[in-house]
Amino acid sequence: MDHKQAAKILVELVKRGRLSAKEKEAVLTAIGVLSWSYLAETRLEVRKAKRGKSESSS
């Protein structure tokens, strides 16, 4: 399961509203961590793509 898919599932859990305050906080924290890790992966992919372009144009 990828980060995006996991975050969507966790958001659905929050929307259901059956979580205690601590559970909701934990789920929201997990969503934040997944979001940041997804952004980091994407940034690495962009950097690799830029390096590939600069190497091929040299």
JOPENOR-V954304 format. One record per residue. N is the residue number from 1. PSI is psi in degrees with one decimal (* if undefined). BURIAL is # if it has 9 or more other ideal C-beta (glycine too) atoms within 8 Angstrom, else .. Layout:
BEGIN
n | psi | burial
N | PSI | BURIAL
N | PSI | BURIAL
END
This chain:
BEGIN
n | psi | burial
1 | 133.7 | .
2 | 170.3 | .
3 | -41.3 | #
4 | -44.6 | .
5 | -43.2 | .
6 | -41.2 | #
7 | -40.7 | #
8 | -42.8 | .
9 | -43.1 | .
10 | -37.2 | #
11 | -40.5 | #
12 | -38.6 | .
13 | -42.0 | #
14 | -40.7 | #
15 | -30.6 | .
16 | -28.4 | .
17 | 19.5 | .
18 | 18.3 | .
19 | 147.8 | #
20 | 171.3 | .
21 | -42.5 | .
22 | -38.8 | .
23 | -42.3 | .
24 | -43.2 | #
25 | -41.7 | .
26 | -42.1 | .
27 | -43.1 | #
28 | -36.8 | #
29 | -43.1 | .
30 | -40.5 | #
31 | -42.5 | #
32 | -43.6 | .
33 | -44.0 | .
34 | -40.2 | #
35 | -45.4 | #
36 | -39.6 | .
37 | -36.1 | #
38 | -43.0 | #
39 | -39.3 | .
40 | -42.9 | .
41 | -45.1 | #
42 | -41.6 | .
43 | -40.7 | .
44 | -40.0 | .
45 | -40.8 | .
46 | -43.5 | .
47 | -43.2 | .
48 | -40.1 | .
49 | -41.0 | .
50 | -41.4 | .
51 | -40.5 | .
52 | -41.0 | .
53 | -42.7 | .
54 | -34.0 | .
55 | -37.0 | .
56 | -24.6 | .
57 | -10.0 | .
58 | * | .
END
